[in-house]
Structure formats: structure tokens, C-alpha cells
């Protein structure tokens, strides 16, 4: 480490010690990731590939205190959480979480919690990934999607395909689960593509993550928008996802993440009660804020980060300690 690096590290630590303390005690920043591909994916430019993810993990190991999520929540509640506390989480259950992210985490001695949508294990594929694959392989020019409401789209190269994929995902996102999946498969068929192979983890990979000391959390069975389901369906999704993972691991699954995670849009207060009733100890959202001692244990905020620079990533985390949920501001 150079003198400059040492000064920078000392600066981040000093700022973290100060900023991570609020009037109610220490604050916790929970990071959430999704995929970590081996190399950059031009159709998913916001994803951090192995090298960029390693930049994040090195920064966390050197400048912050990474705490397992369940422990961090407990220590936040009882007032024993230390300064610069960060927890790492992943959503959905992608295979590269095991193949790529796990070796990086182990290299830096870091712990993470993986929220897995159990219904996609062993060969499944989420609707958004089918749409991305369709837009990846669709021939350039006029593309007859065969999809009501989408019709014929104009396909260009490069960023245009990314924009088209995002538009189509947005169009399908809040459809009922079977309709959403059917529409995504229709798009893929119209593009002449096939579902990606081994995009999600196998059951053995989830078990291996658990054996490696990582935590596994519930994320429903099929990743629906809970707010769009009737109460009985939402309850089944939450409890069945938990049961499937517990049967797979032979161990309790105490933590839950709401799919998509925006309150009022993606989940309701009813779903908070359902998560409690299913036997979870706590649940996380995607509300962009730090977690505080007085917050609801079933609506714990998390932040995402797509910075590729170490310094920008650290600066973003430091700012996040001062960001509170709207109800707590």
C-alpha cells in the first residue's frame, strides 16, 4: 500500500466512523447485487463483472466492516453494531453468484446472504432474462414480436438493444405471472432464440453456498409482484419459497427479501404481515437508505451500487449512512 493509499484508507475510515452514527445509534448499509458475470455483458451494462465486483469487495474489506446480515440486524437492534457496518446481499439465485461471486467473497474473507427464488432452481429462467435474450438475438431491422401491445419493434445494434429490452421488460413487469412468462417466451420464440442455459443456480450450488458459510434467504417461489396477487396467492408464494429452501438445506431460512422490493408498488402492508406469519425473523426491501435501530424489522432498506471506481463506490456508501427512509427523515 502506498502512502497515498494509506491516507485515503484512513480518510474513508474516519468519515465512516462519523457518518455511520446517527441520533438513534449506529446505522447499517445493506448492499444488494444480482448477477456477477465472468466478463462484461453488453446487454446488461449495469452489471458488475468479476473484476469490477472484486474492486467493490476489496474496498469493503479494507475500509468497512462487513457483518453477516442476520448478525448485523440483531446487533443493530441491541445497540452493539460497530462503525462502518455493511452487509452484502444478492437477489434471485443466479448461477454466477456461486460460480463467480463466491470465490471473490472467499478471497476477501467476506460473508453474504443470497435471497433465492426457489422455483427457478435447476433449469428455470426469469421472464426478464428471457426478454433480454430475445433482444440479444433478434435480427436487426423490423422485428415482429407477435406480442399484443408491442407489435413490430425496430432493432438496432449496441445500446438500442438494451433500451428495447428495458422497454419490453417494463411493459411486461406487472402482468400476472403466467401471462408475463408466456409473453416473454413469445418474444424469445419470435426472435428465434432459446432460453439461456444454466442461468440460475442448481440445488447443489445452493447447498454448496450454504456449506461455504453463506446465508440463504427466501425470495418467494416464482418472484411475482406480491402486490398484484390476492392474499392467498401471496401467502403461498412466501411460505412455499421458504419451505422449499428449508427442505433443500435442512436448515432454517430466517430472512426474506420482497421481489423488486418497492413498498406500495411491489409489496403491500398485507405482505409484510404475511412474511411475519410465515415465520421469517426479518425482511429487506429496495428502499434506498441506511437501516436504523428503530426501523421496522420487516421493511429494512437496502442500496444498490454500480460504481466501477473504488473511490466513487466508497463515497456512495458513506453518503448512504446519512440517507434515511422517507418515513424516518
ZADO-1210 file (C-alpha; in nm, 4 decimals, padded with zeros to 6 digits):
<atoms>
<atom x="00.0000" y="00.0000" z="00.0000" code="UNK" pos="1"/>
<atom x="00.1395" y="00.3408" z="-00.0957" code="UNK" pos="2"/>
<atom x="00.1406" y="00.6413" z="00.1360" code="UNK" pos="3"/>
<atom x="-00.1400" y="00.7921" z="-00.0704" code="UNK" pos="4"/>
<atom x="-00.3433" y="00.4721" z="-00.0407" code="UNK" pos="5"/>
<atom x="-00.2862" y="00.4720" z="00.3337" code="UNK" pos="6"/>
<atom x="-00.4068" y="00.8288" z="00.3661" code="UNK" pos="7"/>
<atom x="-00.7112" y="00.7552" z="00.1525" code="UNK" pos="8"/>
<atom x="-00.7965" y="00.4493" z="00.3609" code="UNK" pos="9"/>
<atom x="-00.7600" y="00.6454" z="00.6831" code="UNK" pos="10"/>
<atom x="-00.9883" y="00.9134" z="00.5393" code="UNK" pos="11"/>
<atom x="-01.2590" y="00.6635" z="00.4451" code="UNK" pos="12"/>
<atom x="-01.2416" y="00.5023" z="00.7882" code="UNK" pos="13"/>
<atom x="-01.2578" y="00.8324" z="00.9734" code="UNK" pos="14"/>
<atom x="-01.5512" y="00.9516" z="00.7629" code="UNK" pos="15"/>
<atom x="-01.7253" y="00.6160" z="00.8086" code="UNK" pos="16"/>
<atom x="-01.6814" y="00.6265" z="01.1848" code="UNK" pos="17"/>
<atom x="-01.8501" y="00.9660" z="01.1911" code="UNK" pos="18"/>
<atom x="-02.1212" y="00.9187" z="00.9275" code="UNK" pos="19"/>
<atom x="-02.2360" y="00.5751" z="01.0416" code="UNK" pos="20"/>
<atom x="-02.3514" y="00.7160" z="01.3739" code="UNK" pos="21"/>
<atom x="-02.6975" y="00.8705" z="01.3965" code="UNK" pos="22"/>
<atom x="-02.9041" y="01.0044" z="01.6819" code="UNK" pos="23"/>
<atom x="-03.0541" y="00.6576" z="01.7368" code="UNK" pos="24"/>
<atom x="-02.7167" y="00.4786" z="01.7322" code="UNK" pos="25"/>
<atom x="-02.5115" y="00.3123" z="01.4618" code="UNK" pos="26"/>
<atom x="-02.6528" y="00.2748" z="01.1131" code="UNK" pos="27"/>
<atom x="-02.6198" y="-00.0178" z="00.8753" code="UNK" pos="28"/>
<atom x="-02.5814" y="-00.0084" z="00.4979" code="UNK" pos="29"/>
<atom x="-02.7027" y="-00.3229" z="00.3206" code="UNK" pos="30"/>
<atom x="-02.5834" y="-00.3687" z="-00.0369" code="UNK" pos="31"/>
<atom x="-02.7773" y="-00.5727" z="-00.2888" code="UNK" pos="32"/>
<atom x="-02.6452" y="-00.7294" z="-00.6076" code="UNK" pos="33"/>
<atom x="-02.7999" y="-00.9586" z="-00.8683" code="UNK" pos="34"/>
<atom x="-02.5767" y="-01.1188" z="-01.1327" code="UNK" pos="35"/>
<atom x="-02.1970" y="-01.1124" z="-01.1352" code="UNK" pos="36"/>
<atom x="-02.0927" y="-01.2410" z="-01.4803" code="UNK" pos="37"/>
<atom x="-01.7396" y="-01.3507" z="-01.5527" code="UNK" pos="38"/>
<atom x="-01.6987" y="-01.0819" z="-01.8191" code="UNK" pos="39"/>
<atom x="-01.8994" y="-00.7727" z="-01.9208" code="UNK" pos="40"/>
<atom x="-02.2366" y="-00.8403" z="-02.0831" code="UNK" pos="41"/>
<atom x="-02.3215" y="-00.5731" z="-02.3439" code="UNK" pos="42"/>
<atom x="-02.6934" y="-00.6394" z="-02.2910" code="UNK" pos="43"/>
<atom x="-02.6607" y="-00.5722" z="-01.9158" code="UNK" pos="44"/>
<atom x="-02.4170" y="-00.2793" z="-01.8919" code="UNK" pos="45"/>
<atom x="-02.5043" y="-00.2050" z="-01.5283" code="UNK" pos="46"/>
<atom x="-02.3889" y="-00.5458" z="-01.4071" code="UNK" pos="47"/>
<atom x="-02.0517" y="-00.5720" z="-01.2379" code="UNK" pos="48"/>
<atom x="-01.8377" y="-00.8463" z="-01.3890" code="UNK" pos="49"/>
<atom x="-01.5861" y="-01.0378" z="-01.1756" code="UNK" pos="50"/>
<atom x="-01.3103" y="-00.7755" z="-01.1930" code="UNK" pos="51"/>
<atom x="-01.5379" y="-00.4822" z="-01.1046" code="UNK" pos="52"/>
<atom x="-01.7095" y="-00.6830" z="-00.8300" code="UNK" pos="53"/>
<atom x="-01.3670" y="-00.7602" z="-00.6841" code="UNK" pos="54"/>
<atom x="-01.2981" y="-00.3845" z="-00.6691" code="UNK" pos="55"/>
<atom x="-01.6096" y="-00.3478" z="-00.4510" code="UNK" pos="56"/>
<atom x="-01.5171" y="-00.6378" z="-00.2271" code="UNK" pos="57"/>
<atom x="-01.1597" y="-00.5192" z="-00.1795" code="UNK" pos="58"/>
<atom x="-01.2885" y="-00.1741" z="-00.0834" code="UNK" pos="59"/>
<atom x="-01.5291" y="-00.3263" z="00.1691" code="UNK" pos="60"/>
<atom x="-01.2563" y="-00.5457" z="00.3180" code="UNK" pos="61"/>
<atom x="-01.0130" y="-00.2558" z="00.3503" code="UNK" pos="62"/>
<atom x="-01.2352" y="00.0343" z="00.4549" code="UNK" pos="63"/>
<atom x="-01.5589" y="-00.1030" z="00.6060" code="UNK" pos="64"/>
<atom x="-01.6733" y="-00.3728" z="00.8484" code="UNK" pos="65"/>
<atom x="-01.8715" y="-00.6436" z="00.6711" code="UNK" pos="66"/>
<atom x="-02.1113" y="-00.8227" z="00.9051" code="UNK" pos="67"/>
<atom x="-02.3393" y="-01.1188" z="00.8181" code="UNK" pos="68"/>
<atom x="-02.6885" y="-00.9789" z="00.7637" code="UNK" pos="69"/>
<atom x="-02.8655" y="-01.1711" z="01.0420" code="UNK" pos="70"/>
<atom x="-02.5952" y="-01.0724" z="01.2906" code="UNK" pos="71"/>
<atom x="-02.5958" y="-00.7131" z="01.1679" code="UNK" pos="72"/>
<atom x="-02.9729" y="-00.6842" z="01.2167" code="UNK" pos="73"/>
<atom x="-02.9504" y="-00.8296" z="01.5689" code="UNK" pos="74"/>
<atom x="-02.6631" y="-00.6002" z="01.6652" code="UNK" pos="75"/>
<atom x="-02.8373" y="-00.3001" z="01.5128" code="UNK" pos="76"/>
<atom x="-03.1390" y="-00.3763" z="01.7339" code="UNK" pos="77"/>
<atom x="-02.9479" y="-00.4246" z="02.0582" code="UNK" pos="78"/>
<atom x="-02.7173" y="-00.1274" z="02.0060" code="UNK" pos="79"/>
<atom x="-02.3911" y="-00.3231" z="01.9685" code="UNK" pos="80"/>
<atom x="-02.3349" y="-00.2647" z="01.5953" code="UNK" pos="81"/>
<atom x="-01.9900" y="-00.1219" z="01.5295" code="UNK" pos="82"/>
<atom x="-01.8932" y="00.1640" z="01.2976" code="UNK" pos="83"/>
<atom x="-01.8812" y="00.1394" z="00.9180" code="UNK" pos="84"/>
<atom x="-02.1058" y="-00.1690" z="00.9207" code="UNK" pos="85"/>
<atom x="-02.2065" y="-00.3139" z="00.5828" code="UNK" pos="86"/>
<atom x="-02.3950" y="-00.6325" z="00.4916" code="UNK" pos="87"/>
<atom x="-02.3826" y="-00.7882" z="00.1438" code="UNK" pos="88"/>
<atom x="-02.6857" y="-00.9470" z="-00.0239" code="UNK" pos="89"/>
<atom x="-02.7747" y="-01.0988" z="-00.3605" code="UNK" pos="90"/>
<atom x="-03.1225" y="-01.1425" z="-00.5084" code="UNK" pos="91"/>
<atom x="-03.2841" y="-01.4088" z="-00.7273" code="UNK" pos="92"/>
<atom x="-03.0410" y="-01.7026" z="-00.7292" code="UNK" pos="93"/>
<atom x="-02.8234" y="-01.6635" z="-01.0390" code="UNK" pos="94"/>
<atom x="-02.5648" y="-01.9327" z="-01.1070" code="UNK" pos="95"/>
<atom x="-02.2827" y="-01.6801" z="-01.1295" code="UNK" pos="96"/>
<atom x="-02.3460" y="-01.5971" z="-00.7635" code="UNK" pos="97"/>
<atom x="-02.1949" y="-01.9379" z="-00.6905" code="UNK" pos="98"/>
<atom x="-01.9535" y="-01.9629" z="-00.9835" code="UNK" pos="99"/>
<atom x="-01.8093" y="-01.6092" z="-00.9785" code="UNK" pos="100"/>
<atom x="-01.9151" y="-01.4121" z="-00.6708" code="UNK" pos="101"/>
<atom x="-01.8472" y="-01.6821" z="-00.4115" code="UNK" pos="102"/>
<atom x="-01.4754" y="-01.7220" z="-00.4962" code="UNK" pos="103"/>
<atom x="-01.4298" y="-01.3433" z="-00.4777" code="UNK" pos="104"/>
<atom x="-01.6095" y="-01.3264" z="-00.1432" code="UNK" pos="105"/>
<atom x="-01.3983" y="-01.6083" z="-00.0034" code="UNK" pos="106"/>
<atom x="-01.0786" y="-01.4477" z="-00.1305" code="UNK" pos="107"/>
<atom x="-01.1520" y="-01.1365" z="00.0774" code="UNK" pos="108"/>
<atom x="-01.2999" y="-01.3290" z="00.3709" code="UNK" pos="109"/>
<atom x="-01.6450" y="-01.1711" z="00.3333" code="UNK" pos="110"/>
<atom x="-01.9918" y="-01.3045" z="00.4101" code="UNK" pos="111"/>
<atom x="-02.3081" y="-01.2555" z="00.2035" code="UNK" pos="112"/>
<atom x="-02.6748" y="-01.3521" z="00.2149" code="UNK" pos="113"/>
<atom x="-02.8303" y="-01.4930" z="-00.1037" code="UNK" pos="114"/>
<atom x="-03.2060" y="-01.4462" z="-00.1457" code="UNK" pos="115"/>
<atom x="-03.3194" y="-01.7259" z="-00.3767" code="UNK" pos="116"/>
<atom x="-03.6441" y="-01.7584" z="-00.5727" code="UNK" pos="117"/>
<atom x="-03.6666" y="-02.1344" z="-00.5265" code="UNK" pos="118"/>
<atom x="-03.8917" y="-02.2085" z="-00.8230" code="UNK" pos="119"/>
<atom x="-03.6205" y="-02.1181" z="-01.0751" code="UNK" pos="120"/>
<atom x="-03.3568" y="-02.3583" z="-00.9479" code="UNK" pos="121"/>
<atom x="-03.2373" y="-02.6445" z="-01.1684" code="UNK" pos="122"/>
<atom x="-03.3001" y="-02.5007" z="-01.5132" code="UNK" pos="123"/>
<atom x="-03.5541" y="-02.2218" z="-01.4660" code="UNK" pos="124"/>
<atom x="-03.5305" y="-01.8741" z="-01.6130" code="UNK" pos="125"/>
<atom x="-03.6883" y="-01.5464" z="-01.5041" code="UNK" pos="126"/>
<atom x="-03.9033" y="-01.3519" z="-01.7511" code="UNK" pos="127"/>
<atom x="-03.6678" y="-01.0523" z="-01.7696" code="UNK" pos="128"/>
<atom x="-03.3774" y="-01.2736" z="-01.8736" code="UNK" pos="129"/>
<atom x="-03.5896" y="-01.4265" z="-02.1494" code="UNK" pos="130"/>
<atom x="-03.6675" y="-01.0755" z="-02.2759" code="UNK" pos="131"/>
<atom x="-03.3004" y="-00.9776" z="-02.2645" code="UNK" pos="132"/>
<atom x="-03.2063" y="-01.2901" z="-02.4584" code="UNK" pos="133"/>
<atom x="-03.4765" y="-01.2183" z="-02.7167" code="UNK" pos="134"/>
<atom x="-03.3423" y="-00.8676" z="-02.7719" code="UNK" pos="135"/>
<atom x="-02.9868" y="-01.0008" z="-02.7856" code="UNK" pos="136"/>
<atom x="-03.0591" y="-01.2361" z="-03.0782" code="UNK" pos="137"/>
<atom x="-03.3410" y="-01.0550" z="-03.2625" code="UNK" pos="138"/>
<atom x="-03.2397" y="-00.9770" z="-03.6224" code="UNK" pos="139"/>
<atom x="-03.1687" y="-00.6095" z="-03.6932" code="UNK" pos="140"/>
<atom x="-03.4418" y="-00.4057" z="-03.8534" code="UNK" pos="141"/>
<atom x="-03.8151" y="-00.4598" z="-03.8220" code="UNK" pos="142"/>
<atom x="-03.8943" y="-00.7347" z="-03.5679" code="UNK" pos="143"/>
<atom x="-04.2485" y="-00.8666" z="-03.5496" code="UNK" pos="144"/>
<atom x="-04.2689" y="-00.9641" z="-03.1838" code="UNK" pos="145"/>
<atom x="-04.6088" y="-01.1286" z="-03.2208" code="UNK" pos="146"/>
<atom x="-04.6953" y="-00.9701" z="-02.8887" code="UNK" pos="147"/>
<atom x="-05.0155" y="-00.7735" z="-02.8384" code="UNK" pos="148"/>
<atom x="-04.9289" y="-00.4175" z="-02.7460" code="UNK" pos="149"/>
<atom x="-04.5709" y="-00.4448" z="-02.8706" code="UNK" pos="150"/>
<atom x="-04.6268" y="-00.5330" z="-03.2358" code="UNK" pos="151"/>
<atom x="-04.3302" y="-00.4632" z="-03.4602" code="UNK" pos="152"/>
<atom x="-04.0185" y="-00.3180" z="-03.2985" code="UNK" pos="153"/>
<atom x="-03.7165" y="-00.1659" z="-03.4667" code="UNK" pos="154"/>
<atom x="-03.3976" y="-00.3441" z="-03.3658" code="UNK" pos="155"/>
<atom x="-03.0632" y="-00.1672" z="-03.3824" code="UNK" pos="156"/>
<atom x="-02.7205" y="-00.2663" z="-03.2598" code="UNK" pos="157"/>
<atom x="-02.5493" y="-00.1744" z="-02.9320" code="UNK" pos="158"/>
<atom x="-02.7330" y="00.0480" z="-02.6844" code="UNK" pos="159"/>
<atom x="-03.0529" y="00.0349" z="-02.8886" code="UNK" pos="160"/>
<atom x="-03.0987" y="-00.3316" z="-02.7995" code="UNK" pos="161"/>
<atom x="-03.0508" y="-00.2529" z="-02.4317" code="UNK" pos="162"/>
<atom x="-03.3105" y="00.0238" z="-02.4477" code="UNK" pos="163"/>
<atom x="-03.5539" y="-00.2061" z="-02.6277" code="UNK" pos="164"/>
<atom x="-03.5069" y="-00.4803" z="-02.3675" code="UNK" pos="165"/>
<atom x="-03.5696" y="-00.2331" z="-02.0854" code="UNK" pos="166"/>
<atom x="-03.8838" y="-00.1043" z="-02.2568" code="UNK" pos="167"/>
<atom x="-04.0231" y="-00.4551" z="-02.3082" code="UNK" pos="168"/>
<atom x="-03.9380" y="-00.5611" z="-01.9513" code="UNK" pos="169"/>
<atom x="-04.1199" y="-00.2535" z="-01.8246" code="UNK" pos="170"/>
<atom x="-04.4208" y="-00.3426" z="-02.0387" code="UNK" pos="171"/>
<atom x="-04.4405" y="-00.6991" z="-01.9036" code="UNK" pos="172"/>
<atom x="-04.3215" y="-00.6498" z="-01.5465" code="UNK" pos="173"/>
<atom x="-04.6582" y="-00.6032" z="-01.3781" code="UNK" pos="174"/>
<atom x="-04.8538" y="-00.8651" z="-01.5727" code="UNK" pos="175"/>
<atom x="-04.9827" y="-01.1700" z="-01.3876" code="UNK" pos="176"/>
<atom x="-04.7098" y="-01.4317" z="-01.3507" code="UNK" pos="177"/>
<atom x="-04.8252" y="-01.6826" z="-01.6142" code="UNK" pos="178"/>
<atom x="-04.9066" y="-01.4044" z="-01.8612" code="UNK" pos="179"/>
<atom x="-04.5692" y="-01.2423" z="-01.8020" code="UNK" pos="180"/>
<atom x="-04.3786" y="-01.5647" z="-01.8580" code="UNK" pos="181"/>
<atom x="-04.5871" y="-01.6529" z="-02.1627" code="UNK" pos="182"/>
<atom x="-04.5250" y="-01.3121" z="-02.3191" code="UNK" pos="183"/>
<atom x="-04.1513" y="-01.3384" z="-02.2573" code="UNK" pos="184"/>
<atom x="-04.1405" y="-01.6833" z="-02.4175" code="UNK" pos="185"/>
<atom x="-04.3361" y="-01.5470" z="-02.7154" code="UNK" pos="186"/>
<atom x="-04.0766" y="-01.2737" z="-02.7604" code="UNK" pos="187"/>
<atom x="-03.7942" y="-01.5264" z="-02.7445" code="UNK" pos="188"/>
<atom x="-03.9669" y="-01.7515" z="-02.9983" code="UNK" pos="189"/>
<atom x="-04.0292" y="-01.4588" z="-03.2325" code="UNK" pos="190"/>
<atom x="-03.6609" y="-01.3641" z="-03.2116" code="UNK" pos="191"/>
<atom x="-03.5514" y="-01.7177" z="-03.2947" code="UNK" pos="192"/>
<atom x="-03.3734" y="-01.7627" z="-02.9612" code="UNK" pos="193"/>
<atom x="-03.3513" y="-02.0189" z="-02.6835" code="UNK" pos="194"/>
<atom x="-03.3587" y="-01.9719" z="-02.3060" code="UNK" pos="195"/>
<atom x="-03.0127" y="-01.9169" z="-02.1563" code="UNK" pos="196"/>
<atom x="-02.8534" y="-02.2349" z="-02.0268" code="UNK" pos="197"/>
<atom x="-02.7769" y="-02.2672" z="-01.6536" code="UNK" pos="198"/>
<atom x="-02.8504" y="-01.9038" z="-01.5784" code="UNK" pos="199"/>
<atom x="-02.9935" y="-01.9852" z="-01.2340" code="UNK" pos="200"/>
<atom x="-02.8325" y="-02.1981" z="-00.9642" code="UNK" pos="201"/>
<atom x="-02.8853" y="-02.5679" z="-00.9261" code="UNK" pos="202"/>
<atom x="-02.9979" y="-02.7133" z="-00.5958" code="UNK" pos="203"/>
<atom x="-02.6457" y="-02.8469" z="-00.5399" code="UNK" pos="204"/>
<atom x="-02.4991" y="-02.4988" z="-00.5896" code="UNK" pos="205"/>
<atom x="-02.7331" y="-02.3534" z="-00.3294" code="UNK" pos="206"/>
<atom x="-02.6318" y="-02.6274" z="-00.0885" code="UNK" pos="207"/>
<atom x="-02.2664" y="-02.5564" z="-00.1633" code="UNK" pos="208"/>
<atom x="-02.3153" y="-02.1857" z="-00.0925" code="UNK" pos="209"/>
<atom x="-02.4670" y="-02.2790" z="00.2407" code="UNK" pos="210"/>
<atom x="-02.1847" y="-02.5229" z="00.3213" code="UNK" pos="211"/>
<atom x="-01.9363" y="-02.2473" z="00.2381" code="UNK" pos="212"/>
<atom x="-02.0808" y="-02.0477" z="00.5285" code="UNK" pos="213"/>
<atom x="-02.3018" y="-01.8139" z="00.3267" code="UNK" pos="214"/>
<atom x="-02.6616" y="-01.7461" z="00.4306" code="UNK" pos="215"/>
<atom x="-02.9617" y="-01.8370" z="00.2151" code="UNK" pos="216"/>
<atom x="-03.2777" y="-01.6267" z="00.2343" code="UNK" pos="217"/>
<atom x="-03.6299" y="-01.6571" z="00.0965" code="UNK" pos="218"/>
<atom x="-03.7401" y="-01.4634" z="-00.2122" code="UNK" pos="219"/>
<atom x="-04.0760" y="-01.6317" z="-00.2862" code="UNK" pos="220"/>
<atom x="-04.1200" y="-01.9295" z="-00.5152" code="UNK" pos="221"/>
<atom x="-04.1618" y="-01.7629" z="-00.8575" code="UNK" pos="222"/>
<atom x="-04.0683" y="-01.3973" z="-00.7958" code="UNK" pos="223"/>
<atom x="-04.4137" y="-01.2445" z="-00.8518" code="UNK" pos="224"/>
<atom x="-04.5133" y="-00.8868" z="-00.7833" code="UNK" pos="225"/>
<atom x="-04.6773" y="-00.9635" z="-00.4498" code="UNK" pos="226"/>
<atom x="-04.8931" y="-00.6507" z="-00.4621" code="UNK" pos="227"/>
<atom x="-05.0640" y="-00.7875" z="-00.7736" code="UNK" pos="228"/>
<atom x="-05.1635" y="-01.1160" z="-00.6085" code="UNK" pos="229"/>
<atom x="-05.4660" y="-01.1916" z="-00.3950" code="UNK" pos="230"/>
<atom x="-05.3795" y="-01.2616" z="-00.0325" code="UNK" pos="231"/>
<atom x="-05.3926" y="-01.6419" z="-00.0568" code="UNK" pos="232"/>
<atom x="-05.1594" y="-01.6457" z="-00.3589" code="UNK" pos="233"/>
<atom x="-04.9145" y="-01.4090" z="-00.1925" code="UNK" pos="234"/>
<atom x="-04.9128" y="-01.6227" z="00.1221" code="UNK" pos="235"/>
<atom x="-04.8421" y="-01.9369" z="-00.0824" code="UNK" pos="236"/>
<atom x="-04.5562" y="-01.7714" z="-00.2694" code="UNK" pos="237"/>
<atom x="-04.3907" y="-01.6522" z="00.0506" code="UNK" pos="238"/>
<atom x="-04.4374" y="-01.9679" z="00.2565" code="UNK" pos="239"/>
<atom x="-04.3720" y="-02.2155" z="-00.0272" code="UNK" pos="240"/>
<atom x="-04.0453" y="-02.0451" z="-00.1197" code="UNK" pos="241"/>
<atom x="-03.9335" y="-02.0668" z="00.2426" code="UNK" pos="242"/>
<atom x="-04.0357" y="-02.4320" z="00.2762" code="UNK" pos="243"/>
<atom x="-03.8621" y="-02.5313" z="-00.0486" code="UNK" pos="244"/>
<atom x="-03.5323" y="-02.3796" z="00.0638" code="UNK" pos="245"/>
<atom x="-03.5551" y="-02.5245" z="00.4139" code="UNK" pos="246"/>
<atom x="-03.6217" y="-02.8701" z="00.2705" code="UNK" pos="247"/>
<atom x="-03.3278" y="-02.8254" z="00.0345" code="UNK" pos="248"/>
<atom x="-03.0853" y="-02.7134" z="00.3040" code="UNK" pos="249"/>
<atom x="-03.2174" y="-02.8998" z="00.6051" code="UNK" pos="250"/>
<atom x="-03.1808" y="-02.5719" z="00.7954" code="UNK" pos="251"/>
<atom x="-03.3959" y="-02.2705" z="00.8877" code="UNK" pos="252"/>
<atom x="-03.4302" y="-01.9810" z="00.6416" code="UNK" pos="253"/>
<atom x="-03.4944" y="-01.6814" z="00.8695" code="UNK" pos="254"/>
<atom x="-03.4612" y="-01.3859" z="00.6288" code="UNK" pos="255"/>
<atom x="-03.6789" y="-01.2719" z="00.3381" code="UNK" pos="256"/>
<atom x="-03.6487" y="-01.0233" z="00.0507" code="UNK" pos="257"/>
<atom x="-03.9579" y="-00.8842" z="-00.1248" code="UNK" pos="258"/>
<atom x="-03.9329" y="-00.9302" z="-00.5039" code="UNK" pos="259"/>
<atom x="-03.8478" y="-00.5932" z="-00.6644" code="UNK" pos="260"/>
<atom x="-03.8951" y="-00.4519" z="-00.3162" code="UNK" pos="261"/>
<atom x="-04.0682" y="-00.1150" z="-00.3558" code="UNK" pos="262"/>
<atom x="-04.3390" y="-00.0582" z="-00.0901" code="UNK" pos="263"/>
<atom x="-04.6870" y="00.0083" z="-00.2228" code="UNK" pos="264"/>
<atom x="-04.5849" y="-00.0832" z="-00.5785" code="UNK" pos="265"/>
<atom x="-04.4254" y="-00.4267" z="-00.5396" code="UNK" pos="266"/>
<atom x="-04.5479" y="-00.5324" z="-00.1961" code="UNK" pos="267"/>
<atom x="-04.8176" y="-00.4195" z="00.0472" code="UNK" pos="268"/>
<atom x="-04.8528" y="-00.3944" z="00.4243" code="UNK" pos="269"/>
<atom x="-05.0514" y="-00.7174" z="00.3892" code="UNK" pos="270"/>
<atom x="-04.7363" y="-00.8866" z="00.2551" code="UNK" pos="271"/>
<atom x="-04.5329" y="-00.7587" z="00.5485" code="UNK" pos="272"/>
<atom x="-04.7817" y="-00.9350" z="00.7764" code="UNK" pos="273"/>
<atom x="-04.7620" y="-01.2483" z="00.5606" code="UNK" pos="274"/>
<atom x="-04.3823" y="-01.2568" z="00.5877" code="UNK" pos="275"/>
<atom x="-04.4116" y="-01.2317" z="00.9656" code="UNK" pos="276"/>
<atom x="-04.6751" y="-01.5031" z="00.9683" code="UNK" pos="277"/>
<atom x="-04.4610" y="-01.7341" z="00.7536" code="UNK" pos="278"/>
<atom x="-04.2012" y="-01.7432" z="01.0318" code="UNK" pos="279"/>
<atom x="-03.9319" y="-01.5138" z="00.8990" code="UNK" pos="280"/>
<atom x="-03.7340" y="-01.3075" z="01.1500" code="UNK" pos="281"/>
<atom x="-03.6812" y="-01.0043" z="00.9242" code="UNK" pos="282"/>
<atom x="-03.7303" y="-00.8865" z="00.5666" code="UNK" pos="283"/>
<atom x="-03.5499" y="-00.6463" z="00.3341" code="UNK" pos="284"/>
<atom x="-03.6728" y="-00.4064" z="00.0670" code="UNK" pos="285"/>
<atom x="-03.5090" y="-00.1976" z="-00.2066" code="UNK" pos="286"/>
<atom x="-03.5852" y="00.1363" z="-00.0411" code="UNK" pos="287"/>
<atom x="-03.2597" y="00.3284" z="-00.0881" code="UNK" pos="288"/>
<atom x="-03.1494" y="00.4176" z="00.2659" code="UNK" pos="289"/>
<atom x="-02.9491" y="00.3033" z="00.5649" code="UNK" pos="290"/>
<atom x="-03.1082" y="00.0811" z="00.8284" code="UNK" pos="291"/>
<atom x="-03.1581" y="00.2201" z="01.1777" code="UNK" pos="292"/>
<atom x="-03.2265" y="00.0703" z="01.5191" code="UNK" pos="293"/>
<atom x="-03.5838" y="00.1994" z="01.5258" code="UNK" pos="294"/>
<atom x="-03.6879" y="00.0833" z="01.1791" code="UNK" pos="295"/>
<atom x="-03.9342" y="-00.1974" z="01.1098" code="UNK" pos="296"/>
<atom x="-03.7509" y="-00.5320" z="01.1061" code="UNK" pos="297"/>
<atom x="-03.9747" y="-00.6391" z="00.8160" code="UNK" pos="298"/>
<atom x="-03.9037" y="-00.3360" z="00.5977" code="UNK" pos="299"/>
<atom x="-03.5283" y="-00.2980" z="00.6194" code="UNK" pos="300"/>
<atom x="-03.3839" y="-00.0791" z="00.3414" code="UNK" pos="301"/>
<atom x="-03.1017" y="-00.1721" z="00.1061" code="UNK" pos="302"/>
<atom x="-02.8932" y="00.0137" z="-00.1505" code="UNK" pos="303"/>
<atom x="-02.7529" y="-00.0880" z="-00.4871" code="UNK" pos="304"/>
<atom x="-02.4254" y="00.0278" z="-00.6371" code="UNK" pos="305"/>
<atom x="-02.2946" y="00.0215" z="-00.9909" code="UNK" pos="306"/>
<atom x="-01.9807" y="00.2311" z="-00.9460" code="UNK" pos="307"/>
<atom x="-01.6653" y="00.0874" z="-01.1011" code="UNK" pos="308"/>
<atom x="-01.4217" y="00.3191" z="-00.9265" code="UNK" pos="309"/>
<atom x="-01.3164" y="00.2260" z="-00.5731" code="UNK" pos="310"/>
<atom x="-01.3294" y="00.5846" z="-00.4568" code="UNK" pos="311"/>
<atom x="-01.6740" y="00.6526" z="-00.6060" code="UNK" pos="312"/>
<atom x="-01.8058" y="00.3309" z="-00.4557" code="UNK" pos="313"/>
<atom x="-01.6740" y="00.4202" z="-00.1095" code="UNK" pos="314"/>
<atom x="-01.8049" y="00.7751" z="-00.1358" code="UNK" pos="315"/>
<atom x="-02.1506" y="00.6439" z="-00.2278" code="UNK" pos="316"/>
<atom x="-02.1540" y="00.4127" z="00.0722" code="UNK" pos="317"/>
<atom x="-02.0531" y="00.6956" z="00.3043" code="UNK" pos="318"/>
<atom x="-02.3412" y="00.9085" z="00.1724" code="UNK" pos="319"/>
<atom x="-02.5793" y="00.6193" z="00.2250" code="UNK" pos="320"/>
<atom x="-02.5205" y="00.6246" z="00.6015" code="UNK" pos="321"/>
<atom x="-02.6912" y="00.9643" z="00.6095" code="UNK" pos="322"/>
<atom x="-02.9821" y="00.8589" z="00.3856" code="UNK" pos="323"/>
<atom x="-03.2925" y="00.7640" z="00.5864" code="UNK" pos="324"/>
<atom x="-03.6220" y="00.6136" z="00.4638" code="UNK" pos="325"/>
<atom x="-03.8800" y="00.8820" z="00.3883" code="UNK" pos="326"/>
<atom x="-04.0862" y="00.7910" z="00.6951" code="UNK" pos="327"/>
<atom x="-03.7810" y="00.8312" z="00.9190" code="UNK" pos="328"/>
<atom x="-03.6454" y="01.1531" z="00.7647" code="UNK" pos="329"/>
</atoms>
